[in-house]
Structures are given as structure tokens and as C-alpha cells.
Amino acid sequence: LVEEGEQRSLGLELELNGALTGDLALTSSLAWIKARLENVETVEYGNYQAQNVPEVRFATHLRYNVPGIEGFTVLTGGQYSSSKYANKEGTAKVAGYSVVDLGAAYQFKLNTTDALLRLNINNLFNKKYWRDAGEFLGDDYLFLGSPRTATLSFNLNF
């Protein structure tokens, strides 16, 4: 429910998930979304995609278990979002974006304890993009997407 009228969304989402080979696995999703404001008194708010809702979203992730190095996995992924309106009147848009992530994980035994060492680099190419373009209490806002970020973690499972 929005301040005035209702937001109705109609869409289609397709997902593909599975092993491509014994060492390579894929997870992908594609969504098409038609989101409109209905029963609104302000005519300028209708007849186009709702604020902050891209028409197309796509994400894919690959996981590759490196042969010959037991427990070592290389990870890569990406996501795409089409452009979206930055205001309810549909007069301002933010550009679509694509972001690529990369990582590696090594699962091993530390004495008798299961251990996992993982490195992730999100937004590998340091793409500047608007993650969200919303509205709160009558004010429009933009949230910048996260810059390139690297995380290193070490987990023990006991």
C-alpha cells in the first residue's frame, strides 16, 4: 500500500540452478517486473513503472571446485538491474548497473576441526551506481551502492 492508491506488481521470474560439470555449478535468476500505481488521484503517479522498481533484474553465480586442490573453490558472480525511476512523477531516472563479485574459499581440517578460509571481493571493478531510489515522508532519496569491498574470514566449526 502506498500513500495514495495501491502498487500492483506483475512479473515473471526464472531460475536455473545446478551442476554444469562435476566441478562447476551455476545459479542464475532473471526477473521481469511490471509495477504500477493504481487508483491514485494524482495522475502524474500512474502509467509507468513504479519508483525504485527496475523492469529487469538478473543475477548469476558460478562455483568452481579446483581439481587437484581438495577443498579449494573459486567463486564469481554478477548482478544487473535495469534503470529505474527516482521519483513518483516518473520525471527522473537512475541508470541501470552491472556489478561483478569474485571470491575464493578453502575448506580444510585444522587438527580435527573443520576450518574455512574465505576471501570475497564485492563490486570488483568499483562501479559507482545508485542501489536504491526511494521516497520517505514526501522526500525522495538516493542510496549509493557499496564500493569495492574485500572481506577475509576464517571459520572454525566445532
N, C-alpha and C positions, 0 to 999 in steps of 0.2 A: 504494500500500500504506500502511495506517495502522498505528499501534502494535498494534492488536488487530483482526484481520479484514481486510476489504478495502472500499474505497469503490468503488461501481459507479455510473456516471453514464449516463443515457439522456436524449437530448434531441433537439430539432429546432431548426435554425437556418435562417432565411430571410433572403436578402439581395436588395436591389434597388439597382441601380447604373446610372445612365445620364443622358442629356441629356433634360431636360423641354422645353426650347426651345433655340434656338441659343446663348443666353447663360446659361441656368440649368441646373445639373447637381445631381443628388441621389445620395447614397449612404446607405443605411439598412440596418440589420440588426436582427433580432428573434430572440432565443434563449429557448427554454423548456428548462429543465434539471431532471431528476429525479435527485438524487444521494442515495444511501443507503449506510449502513454495513451490510455483510453479514458473516455468520459471526463475530459478536462475542460474547464471553462475557458482557460487561456489557450486560444487557438494556436499560438506560436509554439506550444509544447508538444504538439502532435504531428503525425505523418512522417516521422523519420526515426532513426534508431535512437533509443533512449541514451541519456547521458552515461558515460563511463562503461558502456557495453559494446565491445568490438563485435563486428559481424562474424569474424573468423578467428579462431584460436587453434593453434597446432603445437603439440609438444612431442618430442621423441627422445628416447634414451637407449643407448647401446651399452651392453656389459660384455666385456671380452675377458675370459679366463685364459691367461697366457700359458700356452703349452710349455712344459718343461720347467716351470716355476710354480710348484704346487702352492695354492693359496693366494697367488698374485692376480689381481683383476684390474683392468683398465676400464674406466667409465667415461662416457661422453654423452652429452645431451644438448638439446636446444629447445627454445620455445619461440613462437611467433604469435603476435597479436596484431590484427589489422587496426587501422586508425579508429578513433572513437571521438564522439562529441564531448566537449569540455564544459558545455552549459546546456540547460534545459531548452533554450530557444533554438539550439542547433545552428548557431552562428559562428562557433569556434570549435576547432578540432585539434586533437593532438595526433601526431604521426604514429603510424604503426611501428613495430620494432621487432627485432630478432636478437636473441641473446644465446650465447654458446657457453656451456659449462664443461669442465674437464676434471677428471679425478683418477685416483689410483687407490687400491686397498690391498693390504697384505694380511691374510689371516694365518696365524701360526700358533704353536704351543710355546708357552714360556714355562719351563719345567713341566708341570701337569695342568697348567691353567690355559684356557683358550684366550688368545690375545688378538686384537685387531688394530692395525696401524692404518690410518686413512688420511689422504690429502685431497682436498677439493678446491678447485678454483672456479668460482662462480663469476659470470659475466667476463669471460676470458679476454675479450677484446675491448673491455672497458667502455661499452656502448652507453651513451647518455640517452635516457628515454624517460617518458612520463608513465609511471606504473599505474597511477590512478588519477582520474579527473572527476571529482565528485562535487557534492553540494551538502552543506550542513547549515541549518538555521538561516537559509537565504543567501549564504555566501558560497561562491564557487571556490574550489581549491585544486591544486595540482600536487601530486607526490612524485618526486623524482625516484627512479629505480635505483637499486643499490649499485655502487661502482664495483669494479673488480675486487673480489674478496677471496682471500685464501684462508683455509682453515686446516689445521693439522690436529688430529685426535688420536688418542691411544686408549683403547678399551680393554679391560680385563673382565672376563666372565667367570666368576667363581661362586 
